[in-house]
Amino acid sequence: MSKTAQVEKHAFQTEVQQLLQLMVHSLYSHKEIFLRELISNSSDACDKLRFESLTDSSLQEDQEEPVITVSVDKKARTIIVSDNGIGMSRDEVVENIGTIARSGTRHFIDQMQGEQQDDANLIGQFGVGFYSVFMVSEHVTLTSRRAGAASDQGVQWESDGSGEYTLESSDLAQHGTTITLRLREDESEYLDDFRLRSIISKYSDHISIPIQMLKATEEEKDETPEWETINKGSALWARSKQEITEEEYNSFYTSIGYDPEPPFATIHNRVEGTLEYISLFFIPSRAPFDLWDRDHPHGVKLYVRRVFIADDTKHLLPSYLRFVKGVVDSADLPLNVSREFLQQNREIDKIRSGSVKKILGELKRIAEDDQEKYAKFWAEFGKVLKEGVIEDHDNRDSLAGLLRFSTTRSGSEQSVSLADYVGRMAENQKAIYFLTAESHEAAAASPHLEVFNKQNIEVLLLGDPVDEWLITHLTEYEEKSLKSIAKGAFDLNDIQEKEDKGEKKARKAQEKAFKSLLEKVKEILKEQVKDVALSRRLTDSPACLIADENDLGGNLQRILQATGQTAPESKPILELNPDHPLVSALESDLAELEDWAFVLYDQAALAEGATLTQPARYVQRINRLLSGNTGEVAKSGDESGD
Ligand code: ADP
């Protein structure tokens, strides 16, 4: 082909030599990405030609449909990747392919010489993608002609990946670049047509320029070859919203989400400015079966300028949005950024925080516009969203607004927002009250609710285990603090009109009258409780247990124990209802006081959802009180019923 068959020999720069050493000898996993790198370079070259011909009229005659072809010559053991893009002049080849060690090379070598780095997936973030061909090739030929140049200004570059490459002139009819890889003996898998097609589909499906291969059946024949486009090329997300139909969105969702049901919500957004990216997110209609697997794959794929970079990228969205599927396509990131790189990349961080805001914003909109629809979302993903309140400090307020609870007014359905609750708080009510328990039912039946029900004060009933952590992070909503009704001292004045003088006097008198009884009971139960006090929150039950303000609540202690974690030792406070006949009839010199103290304590524990550590002791004491001692106390107990 070459008229002036003058072959020049060039030595690779030292760093490039090191790099090639690595490519040939050290990288074992994901070698297939060499094809992605070549296709991505070709795609860039086509984009560049289109772009440059906008301003350079001499290139316009060269404009034809851009195309990338991939073909295989099994006899010669070669793969040929060809494009009709911008191409390279001789100088450009020298500069781009082989002699100049760009800054990326050094970083790449350092990375690769660190531990465990046999992963070719790291290539490309360093701008060394082309060299990846030497992972699989023993010889590479690159021919290229710059668009706009004459046909005899083409160039041919060749190398076997050791220290040198050769350059010679070449007559090329077409502008663009062709790369011919002669595969190493042990890399025959890449001669397989099917294998190449699947690599293209996997990594380059959304490249907008057609990637063509010869139709399999035509390959062997001598007829005019028929080309077939492998990539779908429909980077749906890159099109403008107005042009995309719901069907198109849905079928795209199906293809990336493996979910036949249409998505619950589609969130498509283009960000322009200092940071440019497109995001297309889908919220599924149903929670996947593996939502609670620790290793649940994240469903957002990362692209850089339509080139697929990585899926299962945990850095693009926080874990509590792991159910979201979709695509982020960045215009700014380098191609093939590694996972390590993603972790500490400022652009990724910005994309992430922008994306979270978009998704939460859309959920808010749905919650406001269509409560019924939002309720469906909440039923599927509410629990996961609660993790967000715990993990994502920056978005805590918007997440708090998305929470839904069951309350003493709503029944078991979680349908009350904090805004609803605050909107109907009683005039004198100071805090947002909640009660955690093993389940909604357990909470709804708790004696702690008695005075709140009587005073018609709504209480959030939290029955999910995660709620315990939720409320340690969500201490406030719209300047109203959240307060457990089973913890700390309780002041009736916080929920009703201030007591008058007479009421106050009566209360003081009652406290005085019970003083010695309380001390006695405290002495009896000193192993079990921290304190014994008169209760202002009970109306029907004789007793309940309360956690001290800064101690762990009973429910949380039980959760921790059930999951095998050691909970810090803390004893509850026993509160007695002075107006209950069982309690009002107790005397501090009563012979059975010990039995009564234990029975009241055990009952309070049972009512809270605890299991008794010594059920036999409880039964014995009850039986003793019922049979032998039929004094005043037992009678009152009978009257009070159950
Ligand atoms: P990167 O693509 O990250 O810059 P590469 O090592 O893959 O790194 O490629 C180096 C350079 O060689 C490219 O930036 C581009 O200028 C040039 N190049 C590679 N392949 C082609 C091609 N098919 N057509 C035109 N130029 C190319």
Boltz pocket constraint, residues with backbone or C-beta under 6 A from the ligand:
constraints:
  - pocket:
      binder: B
      contacts: [[A, 37], [A, 38], [A, 41], [A, 42], [A, 45], [A, 83], [A, 85], [A, 86], [A, 87], [A, 88], [A, 96], [A, 97], [A, 124], [A, 126], [A, 127], [A, 128], [A, 129], [A, 130], [A, 131], [A, 176], [A, 177], [A, 335]]
      max_distance: 6.0
